[in-house]
Amino acid sequence: MIWNKGSQNSELTEEESLEVARKFVLNSPTYNFDGQNLTHVETLYPEIANKTNLYTFVFEFKSTHGGYGDRTGEPVTQVITPHTAHITVENGEVIKANLDQKWDMINQKMIQD
């Protein structure tokens, strides 16, 4: 699943990249299932040569149940669960996204150690 603004190979502003990242989280299965109060808390600027249009945005939100992804039909714990999402956008495309450093939001699976 690749998310982008629709205009590939064009440089986006930081604000446009932030909007791409925000929409990615809002449309993610975990947030869609029971997420609320999405907040942008930080922008990280990687110091990588020749990567002038690369940003990692940090978001926080809460879920009303434990777990990740679309948990429809699964037994879930009813507990307010805080989450932190790191969404990396390069040239308007989400290239990396993880939740709590445990869940790969692009491939919808646990991150292997």
Secondary structure, DSSP 4 states (H G I P E B T S, - for coil): ---B-S-TTSPPPHHHHHHHHHHHHHTSHHHHHHEEEEEEEEEE----TT-TTEEEEEEEEEESSSSSS--TTS------EEEEEEEEEETTEEEEEEETTTEETTTTEEPP-
